[in-house]
Amino acid sequence: MTPDIAAVKAALAHLDIEERDTAIRSASRDFFWYSPVLKPRLDHVRADFVVRPRSEAEVIEVLRVCHAHDVPVTTRGAGTGNYGQAMPLAGGCVLHLKHMDKVGEIAPGRVICEPGVLLKDLDAACRAHSGQELRMFSSTWATATIGGFVAGGSGGVGSVRWGSLRDLGNIIRLRVVTMEAEPRVLEFRGEELARVSHAYGTNGIITELEMPLAPAHDWVDLLVDFDDFDAAMGFADDLANEDGLLIKLASVYEAPIAHAYFARIKPHVTPDSNLVGLMVAPHAMDGFLTFLGRRPEGRLIWRSDAPDWDRAPGQVFEYGWNHTTLRALKVDPAITYLQVRYAFPEHRVLVRAMREEFAPEVLQHLEVIRENGKVSLAGLSLVRFTTEARLDEIIRRHEEAGALVFNPHRYTLEEGGRQKADPRQLDFKREADPKGLLNPGKMIAWDDPDWSYDAIYAWPGLRAS
Amino acid sequence: MTPDIAAVKAALAHLDIEERDTAIRSASRDFFWYSPVLKPRLDHVRADFVVRPRSEAEVIEVLRVCHAHDVPVTTRGAGTGNYGQAMPLAGGCVLHLKHMDKVGEIAPGRVICEPGVLLKDLDAACRAHSGQELRMFSSTWATATIGGFVAGGSGGVGSVRWGSLRDLGNIIRLRVVTMEAEPRVLEFRGEELARVSHAYGTNGIITELEMPLAPAHDWVDLLVDFDDFDAAMGFADDLANEDGLLIKLASVYEAPIAHAYFARIKPHVTPDSNLVGLMVAPHAMDGFLTFLGRRPEGRLIWRSDAPDWDRAPGQVFEYGWNHTTLRALKVDPAITYLQVRYAFPEHRVLVRAMREEFAPEVLQHLEVIRENGKVSLAGLSLVRFTTEARLDEIIRRHEEAGALVFNPHRYTLEEGGRQKADPRQLDFKREADPKGLLNPGKMIAWDDPDWSYDAIYAWPGLRAS
């Protein structure tokens, strides 16, 4: 199988094709550089060309032609992932879905749209139509696409109420094009959704989504400051357990994260501030303030509905989830991170144990989430990076203690996930991408079914720099 | 203190006063007759007259005049409570709020209204305005008022998602008139709400409410049949733990409740059917059916979005909560009930233990609820009544096993609640009703602070028949 790039470009010349070197290089990258492990390994990755289809028919055409000429196809939305999800390890074609940004039918509780629409534009359309919004979104809401979120993300702002994208009901329907001599268009619901959601586009291209909606609110952003980390963590956890208080975000930042890395917040906190960031529905503010009044150790330092800072901090969710790491990195390039799941009911105990063992090398950044109906904690811990060996050691200790780590220093689905093959995704790849041309190198189960996970997987097909 | 009924009636003659005997008797009763304990004790209770104010100003006038002449005032909405909440034990005035049924401002997530509006009319107004509805309502939605629900209820349909009325955020604001020489109008929010919510009108009259709203959906009613009770209970519990599946009701009916007492459902079940009744949002149906597909032991026998019965069963919620008891009573007058709380995480274990000890004398009717952020179970168990002593024994055994019983065979706040005084309610009664004229006999803490709770409290002021 030798890809015939020239033949494909000629056959697709009537489409919107990008050939400028800087643009191709830019479209071949995501936020993989969050990881000092991935950075040196993937920094050179570059597609041969970028194509930007305007319709499902053009997606089909691209896939048919690339299939015929054995050209790999890696699909991307905005490229805001940070696991190298959207990076074309073998070069070839980057399928950029930015033109496929139409919002279709909006109904009570659901919306139909194309994959390339930005999360913020989709929210704006749903709000204008009927006062609705997405149940959850990544902190890259302003720049990321819904297709990229579903294919490469797992949850985010809103997961404190609705759980994860993988949970039943958080995706209604996906329409998918296969990578075959004659691409097929399939509609997936129910159990079938797991084949292609969070599959990095390794086994089909999503051309339409039907997503559930929640009521839109003018969420009030809040920052609450605590001297004590445990008090901050308990506050956020307990608040999320208040069934009558509608919230969309509860983030916890161990000291000195807020002071050290959040420039606009810094003047209002100290190095000892353990900060909680919240989004609360306006009609829940009375109840929230009642809850706060019961915990005098929490100091409300910012509420966006009564701003009193010289310079507002901006959206509170843009301090949370992956944005925390981004802000820390900008100040201190030695910072990297982990993605940890602390399961109920031992979630607080586990966090305390990890904090005792690793602070300040590892600083706790927690996001309150729901998992299997229970409030628990996701950690996007900030790590002061020294060596890969030490990073692996820290991860190993978390796992030994009982925390689940989604390793963000790996570019395969399995290593960034639960470290085992997903037979639903693998089976569907066999059917939908028999030549293995979709986002190659991202599914270990396809390339090396007997892989032991003892060390970082280095895909042999990775094109050299 | 001798009430001067004649003077009050004369002073209020320009208001809408009811003097016909049958109408007074009817307005002096609620659903207390669910209880074979309360029935003989309260059956004779009768007010001297009924007044139906049209405005807050008229409420103030009634209270001022009654206060001046020492006439007790018992407030009622539709009288659908079943603890004798709205029954005028000392006679006097029944303050009937049916004319105060105006719906005021509706905004995203909240509504302002008067207490006498029916739950169903309030929902209709909110839906027509902006596609919203109440977070929770009693199964008497079609006939009950919002004021009665807040003053006399605790939760209901919707509590599986939003918890109880007592939870922070589930009531936003209450406007209350006091019973003094010169009645005051007070506005309560936050911690103050607990003074008068679920206080049976013993310490103030609610004249306006601000309630939170949720998005309205065309809820799909579902009935799922199981051979095995544990499977039915597990299904309902686990479904409510699916964070991405939006539901409003999950009821469980042990065999043979559905066959024995649900006439329209009977042709579709057997005496061995353990039935689960559900309300699922339309956009969650795909996810729900996926969940159901994983549990082949559950047979979907009814879905209101694809009706296939000769005669539809009507609203599924009208089989749940207190309507279950009502339907059973109509078929078999020997049936009464308990109100039990089985707390997480031992809820299923506790139900199994009670079932083992008491079936079929006690049949399990469960409602899935949220309490302190966790899915747990409320029991409105059907009891085959024999004697008061046996009923007390059954309750005692439930309490010994670790279940909390809200005894529906008592007419006081404390006995029907947590069997202790609520100092917030008592303190406010001292301030707002110094003569003790509001719904007398319902607050033990006011009448007999040293009461031991060893036996049923019999208020000495109860007017003889």
Interface residues (C-beta under 8 A of the other chain):
Chain A: A107 P108 G109 R110 S130 G131 Q132 R135 R161 W162 G163 S164 D167 L168 G169 N170 I172 R173 R189 G190 E191 P212 L213 A214 P215 A216 H217 D218 A240 N241 E242 D243 G244 L245 L246 A281 P282 H283 A284 D286 G287 F288 L289 T290 F291 G293 R370 E371 N372 G373 K374 V375
Chain B: A107 P108 G109 R110 S130 G131 Q132 R135 R161 W162 G163 S164 D167 L168 G169 N170 I172 R173 R189 G190 E191 P212 L213 A214 P215 A216 H217 D218 A240 N241 E242 D243 G244 L245 L246 A281 P282 H283 A284 D286 G287 F288 L289 T290 F291 G293 R370 E371 N372 G373 K374 V375
